[in-house]
């Protein structure tokens, strides 16, 4: 066969492949796209959530809710990155194949609210049977975007210091100050052996939430007297501390690590200290994923120059897909789960 024939065949194949992909894509989007009419009684209530200790607990009891509403429930648990990607595809296609959405009120809710992808829950939370006032003020305020309540908070998180009990005895126990954490992490780092004194998030928004405790404990804040405070002397000192901690004691590529990359390093016994959300503690006790089950310890966030000032954030909330055809059942789930 001549070279030109081979090229022609490849081009022809490319056109055919593109046509097949386009047809498949159209079919997939049609499956996601919203349709009219009332859903059948057999249609499941579809819930998408982060794979989190809270979600796992709810999923174990989902049969209780199914009996309560008389409808089958499909609950999918994903990582944060997988969840964000899935929402992007489904909601851009006005998909009806998700009803209840677990979202981050401080992150994607702002975009989803702007795009009209979350149902307004203002009237529902105002119902006397729901007791909206029982929720903490800050998480409740974070659930409001554009003057509308778009989600109900179900998870707040604070940082915990995870440490190796078998390694800190000679250090006098877990560090109680950030200075002691820096010293201990450097002392325990053995890069040639692939062992690190500290591991933590360094990537984008995930790093901001975890770094905020360092900022507060250095006496800084994001907003000071109505203006940005991230250029203050206290904030710069917190930046420098966290940078030195990761650079001097952390694994390669630490500034590109999210929770999904940092957590396994500690769970596999390759780091001495790890500061992250208290909600992930169960990952280190699970023999299927953890080698530090017998040696992991838990301690409060260490004190900085301004004391120990850990963050407390409304990390995850429940909202309703604006394109859902099962909004009433979706709200019943939120009432039950919250």
SULWODA-V920849 format. One record per residue. N is the residue number from 1. RES is the residue in one small letter. SS is DSSP state (hx for helix, st for strand, lp for the rest). PHI is phi as a letter, one per 30 degrees, with the letter a starting at -180 (* if undefined). OMEGA is omega as a letter, one per 40 degrees, with the letter a starting at -180 (none if undefined). Layout:
n: (N N)
res: (RES RES)
ss: (SS SS)
phi: (PHI PHI)
omega: (OMEGA OMEGA)
//
This chain:
n: (1 2 3 4 5 6 7 8 9 10 11 12 13 14 15 16 17 18 19 20 21 22 23 24 25 26 27 28 29 30 31 32 33 34 35 36 37 38 39 40 41 42 43 44 45 46 47 48 49 50 51 52 53 54 55 56 57 58 59 60 61 62 63 64 65 66 67 68 69 70 71 72 73 74 75 76 77 78 79 80 81 82 83 84 85 86 87 88 89 90 91 92 93 94 95 96 97 98 99 100 101 102 103 104 105 106 107 108 109 110 111 112 113 114 115 116 117 118 119 120 121 122 123 124 125 126 127 128 129 130 131 132 133 134 135 136 137 138 139 140 141 142 143 144 145 146 147 148 149 150 151 152 153 154 155 156 157 158 159 160 161 162 163 164 165 166 167 168 169 170 171 172 173 174 175 176 177 178 179 180 181 182 183 184 185 186 187 188 189 190 191 192 193 194 195 196 197 198 199 200 201 202 203 204 205 206 207 208 209 210 211 212 213 214 215 216 217 218 219 220 221 222 223 224 225 226 227 228 229 230 231 232 233 234 235 236 237 238 239 240 241 242 243 244 245 246 247 248 249 250 251 252 253 254 255 256 257 258 259 260 261 262 263 264 265 266 267 268 269 270 271 272 273 274 275 276 277 278 279 280 281 282 283 284 285 286 287 288 289 290 291 292 293 294 295 296 297 298 299 300 301 302 303 304 305 306 307 308 309 310 311 312 313 314 315 316 317 318 319 320 321 322 323 324 325 326 327 328 329 330 331 332 333 334 335 336 337 338)
res: (x x x x x x x x x x x x x x x x x x x x x x x x x x x x x x x x x x x x x x x x x x x x x x x x x x x x x x x x x x x x x x x x x x x x x x x x x x x x x x x x x x x x x x x x x x x x x x x x x x x x x x x x x x x x x x x x x x x x x x x x x x x x x x x x x x x x x x x x x x x x x x x x x x x x x x x x x x x x x x x x x x x x x x x x x x x x x x x x x x x x x x x x x x x x x x x x x x x x x x x x x x x x x x x x x x x x x x x x x x x x x x x x x x x x x x x x x x x x x x x x x x x x x x x x x x x x x x x x x x x x x x x x x x x x x x x x x x x x x x x x x x x x x x x x x x x x x x x x x x x x x x x x x x x x x x x x x x x x x x x x x x x x x x x x x x x x x x x x x x)
ss: (lp lp hx hx hx hx hx hx hx hx hx hx hx hx hx hx hx hx hx hx hx hx hx hx hx hx hx hx hx hx hx hx st lp lp lp lp lp lp lp lp lp lp lp st st st st st st lp lp hx hx hx hx hx hx hx hx lp hx hx hx hx hx hx hx hx lp lp lp st st st st st st lp hx hx hx hx hx hx hx hx hx hx hx hx hx lp lp st lp lp lp lp st st st st lp lp lp lp hx hx hx hx hx hx hx hx lp lp st lp lp lp hx hx hx hx lp lp lp lp lp lp hx hx hx lp lp hx hx hx hx hx hx lp st st lp lp st st lp lp st st st st st st st st st st st st st lp lp lp lp hx hx hx lp lp lp lp lp st hx hx hx hx hx hx hx hx hx hx hx lp st hx hx hx lp st st st st st lp lp lp lp hx hx hx hx hx hx hx hx hx hx hx hx hx hx lp lp lp lp lp st st lp lp st st lp lp lp lp hx hx hx hx hx hx hx hx hx hx hx hx hx hx hx hx hx lp lp lp lp hx hx hx lp lp hx hx hx hx hx hx hx hx hx lp lp lp st st st st st st st hx hx hx hx hx hx hx lp lp lp lp lp lp lp lp lp lp lp st st st st lp lp lp st st lp lp st lp lp lp lp st st st st st st st st st st lp lp lp lp lp hx hx hx hx hx hx hx hx hx hx hx lp)
phi: (* d d d d d d d d d d d d d d d d d d d d d d d d d d d d d d d d d b d i d d d d d d d d c b c b d d b e d d d d d d d c d d d d e d d c i b d b c c c c b d d d d d d d d e e d d d d c h d c c b c c b d b c d d b d e d d d d d d i c c d d c e d d d d d e d c h e d d d d e d d d d d d c b i i c d c a b d b b c b b d b c c b c d d c c e d c i j d d c b d d d d d d d d d d c d b e d c i c b d b b a d b c h d d d d d d d e d d e d d c j c a d b b h i b e c d c d e d d d d d e d d d d d d d d d b c d e i e d c c c e d c d e d d d d d i c b d b a c a e d d c e d d d c d d d b c c c e d c d b b b d d d d c e c j d b d d b c d d b b c b c e d c d c b d d d d d d d d e d d d)
omega: (a i a i i i i a i i i i i i i a i i i a i i i a i i a a i i a a a i a i a i a i i a a i a a i a i i a a i a i i i a i a a i i a i i a a i i i a i a a i a i a a i a a i a i a a a a i i a a i a i a i a i a i a a a a i i i a i i a a a i i i a a a a a i i a a a i i a i a i a a i i i i a a i i i a i a i i a i a i a i i i i i a i a a a a a a i a a a a i i i i i i i a a a i a a a i a a i a i a a a i a a i a i a i i a a a i a i i i a a i i a i i i i a i a i a a i a i a i i i i i a i a i i a a a a a a i i i a a i a i i a i a a a a i a a i a i a a i i i a i a a a a i a i a a i a a i a a a a a i a a i i a a i i i a i a a i i a i a a a i i a i a a a i i a a i i i i i a i a a a none)
//
